[in-house]
Amino acid sequence: MFNNILVVCVGNICRSPIAASLLHDRYPDKKIESAGLSALVGHSADPTAQEVMQVHDIDLSHHVGKQVDEELVMAADLILTMSSNQTKWIERQWPHCRGKTFRIGHWIDRDIADPYRHDRAVFESTRKDIVDSLEQWTKKIS
């Protein structure tokens, strides 16, 4: 069972906050965190990401970007990334994370495109891809 889930993207202001908030909404009793490989530390979630999630009654206004580190990966039971390259990066940095680090789109063989600096339609598409990907994790996380 996965009780501590870490969601990782690059900047930790778009994809991973969206995914973490969706996971938290679905699994309020689990510890869900997000971080970035090159995080915009201290920044809030991207304004467009906030708008897209607000439409779905999820508030990202309290999100603060943070850098992935050894403490976060050690504490996680499951690490979800947005791409194969991000998974490989984590496994190179922390080889002990092999076997608990997967693309969020692992079960549907999909990377999640980065919507940063794109229009709202790209953010909507990214949110939908994350929702579709997380749906495949339901039985594994529950």
TAMO-V920512 format. One record per residue. N is the residue number from 1. RES is the residue in one small letter. SS is DSSP state (h for helix, s for strand, l for the rest). BURIAL is b if it has 9 or more other C-alpha atoms within 8 Angstrom, else e. Layout:
N;RES;SS;BURIAL / N;RES;SS;BURIAL
This chain:
1;m;l;e / 2;f;l;b / 3;n;l;e / 4;n;s;b / 5;i;s;b / 6;l;s;b / 7;v;s;b / 8;v;s;b / 9;c;s;b / 10;v;l;e / 11;g;l;b / 12;n;l;b / 13;i;l;b / 14;c;l;b / 15;r;h;b / 16;s;h;b / 17;p;h;b / 18;i;h;b / 19;a;h;b / 20;a;h;b / 21;s;h;b / 22;l;h;b / 23;l;h;b / 24;h;h;b / 25;d;h;e / 26;r;h;e / 27;y;l;e / 28;p;l;e / 29;d;l;e / 30;k;l;b / 31;k;s;b / 32;i;s;b / 33;e;s;b / 34;s;s;b / 35;a;s;b / 36;g;s;b / 37;l;l;b / 38;s;l;e / 39;a;l;b / 40;l;l;b / 41;v;l;e / 42;g;l;e / 43;h;l;b / 44;s;l;b / 45;a;l;b / 46;d;l;b / 47;p;h;e / 48;t;h;e / 49;a;h;b / 50;q;h;b / 51;e;h;e / 52;v;h;b / 53;m;h;b / 54;q;h;b / 55;v;l;e / 56;h;l;e / 57;d;l;e / 58;i;l;b / 59;d;l;e / 60;l;l;b / 61;s;l;e / 62;h;l;e / 63;h;l;b / 64;v;l;b / 65;g;l;b / 66;k;l;b / 67;q;s;b / 68;v;l;b / 69;d;l;e / 70;e;h;e / 71;e;h;e / 72;l;h;b / 73;v;h;b / 74;m;h;e / 75;a;h;e / 76;a;l;b / 77;d;l;b / 78;l;s;b / 79;i;s;b / 80;l;s;b / 81;t;s;b / 82;m;l;b / 83;s;l;b / 84;s;h;b / 85;n;h;e / 86;q;h;b / 87;t;h;b / 88;k;h;e / 89;w;h;e / 90;i;h;b / 91;e;h;b / 92;r;h;e / 93;q;h;e / 94;w;l;e / 95;p;h;e / 96;h;h;e / 97;c;h;b / 98;r;l;e / 99;g;l;e / 100;k;l;e / 101;t;s;b / 102;f;s;b / 103;r;s;b / 104;i;l;b / 105;g;l;b / 106;h;h;b / 107;w;h;b / 108;i;h;e / 109;d;l;e / 110;r;l;b / 111;d;l;b / 112;i;l;b / 113;a;l;e / 114;d;l;e / 115;p;l;b / 116;y;l;e / 117;r;l;e / 118;h;l;e / 119;d;l;e / 120;r;h;e / 121;a;h;e / 122;v;h;b / 123;f;h;b / 124;e;h;b / 125;s;h;e / 126;t;h;b / 127;r;h;b / 128;k;h;e / 129;d;h;b / 130;i;h;b / 131;v;h;b / 132;d;h;e / 133;s;h;b / 134;l;h;b / 135;e;h;e / 136;q;l;b / 137;w;l;b / 138;t;h;e / 139;k;h;e / 140;k;h;e / 141;i;h;e / 142;s;l;e
